[in-house]
Amino acid sequence: MEFEDRCHKVQEPKFDCLLFDLDDTLYPLSSGIASHVKKNIGDYMVEKLGIEESKIENLGNLLYKNYGTTMAGLRAIGYSFDYDEYHSFVHGRLPYENIKPDPVLKHILKNLRIRKLVSSSRPESKPISHVSCNRVLVLNWHASLQIFTNGDKDHAVRALKRLGLEDCFEGIICFETLNPPCPSPPCDGEASIFDIAGHFSMPGAAADELPRTPVLCKPNVDAMEEALRIANVNPHKAIFFDDSVRNIQAGKRIGLHTVLVGTPQRVKGADHALESIHNIREALPELWEEAEKAEDVLIYSDRVAIETSVTA
Ligand SMILES: [Mg+2]
């Protein structure tokens, strides 16, 4: 029984995944990328969708506020466009040179001890076959670092490369994870477009009367749960870093341990708040403590295996 208890402990670390938003989380808002994204979205709405320039600011704000991303809102109110073309227009022309290599963050991520456990299972060079043990310990650690962004994959890969972090993550959960290529035909005119500005200009207008969007993205809790299911991430064992308060609050609702990035001020739904992603170590010492405890158990478990062989 004692042996089984120890095995149980080994197989249940507190966290087995760290999920990181990308934009304005892994690099600072001061890079200016966010303002370029906003400008490019506005240009797309004018040049490709034929929306009046004077309406862009208010419409963009309403869509972003009510749908999570402007793109999701544009689709909801009736615009139809090719997703790849949209991403190429909005992200493809960004000044990626504004994103600077971040060797400090790379060092932090590469030295997360919880991450090291991924490769801490018994190495081939140290077999236990010489021990006449009738019970073999299976050290089933899997702690992974993943990107969780609303952006498209090309953008995520380019930004990570600029940061010098392209080899720090096991996976990228992104726009394409949840959204198949847009199947709709090109929009055939203004007649089919829902007037969201007009809707909110009416007294008592409610957000729950808005048309639904086919685009799945943060902070929609159903979309977030689906994304994590596809990526095989258990939210109750994952830590989620994001600079968006509403994403953090949605993450909390689906069971994630949450860390708001970009401000030291905690808000409702945030378990922690970091002024910069560089503050992970100072703000989340339990990551390292957890790893240390786990490592202790790991080492101890080797001894348990040998002890068991003696008693078998
Ligand atoms: Mg962000």
Residues whose N, C-alpha, C, O or C-beta is under 5 A from the ligand:
A	BS01	MG	D21 L22 D23 D24 T25 D243
